[in-house]
Amino acid sequence: MARKTKLILCPVNLRHVKLEYNAYTEAVEMAQRRGAKLIVATVAPEIERNLNIYDSDKYWTEELKKFIAAHPAEGVEVETVVRKGATHRQIVKLADERNVDVIVMESANPKVSDYLLGTTASHVVTHAECSVYVVRN
């Protein structure tokens, strides 16, 4: 018997979202089919390279809200989360804390097409307690 999917986590790299957001689209469709809640998360750097960003939490929260508004998840309850730190660790930590059923994420940075599986996806697949659905371009 298949397990019931109640909570899906989709990490989104807002720096590359204009290039690729197939995982988000897949996560929304999966949530719609399964009647699941969707957590869309982004991980901000601990130290901003852009000196014009004074309040990192506020900036990335607003950017994530803009992304969700531009790509609505019809019929799906969506929660947004912004974390700071190492992306691969924060994704696994959030999934564990929230008892996520499945993580849906991109295979790699779209600018790095030479790799079959990026370092972040590889770490998450290796260390997550839940299933991980990796979306290839």
Residue, then its C-alpha position, 0 to 999 in steps of 0.5 A: m500500500a502506498r504511503k499517504t503524501k501530506l506534506i511536500l517540500c520544494p526548495v527554490n533557488l531564487r537566484h536561478v529561478k528565471l532559468e529553471y523552475n521545473a521542480y516547483t511545477e512538478a511539486v505543485e502538480m504532485a500536491q494537486r494530485r495527492g491533496a498535499k500541502l506544499i512548503v516552498a523554501t529558499v535558503a539565503p546566504e548567511i552573509e549577503r554579497n549584495l551590499n544593497i540588501y540591508d535586511s536579508d530575511k525581509y528581502w528573501t521573504e518578499e522575493l519568495k512571495k513574488f515568485i509564488a504570486a507569479h506562479p500560483a499553485e491552484g488548489v494547493e495550500v502553500e507555505t513559504v519558508v526562508r532559511k539561512g545557511a548552507t543550502h544542502r543542510q537547511i533543506v534536510k533540516l527543514a524536512d526533518e523538523r516538519n516531518v516532510d513526506v517528499i522533497v521535490m528539487e532540481s537536479a543541479n544548478p541550471k548553469v552547471s549542465d555537466y553534472l548529472l546530480g549537483t552537490t546540493a541534490s546529492h547531499v539531500v538524497t543521501h541525508a534526507e529521511c524522506s523520499v526525494y524526487v529529483v527533477r532533471n531539466 
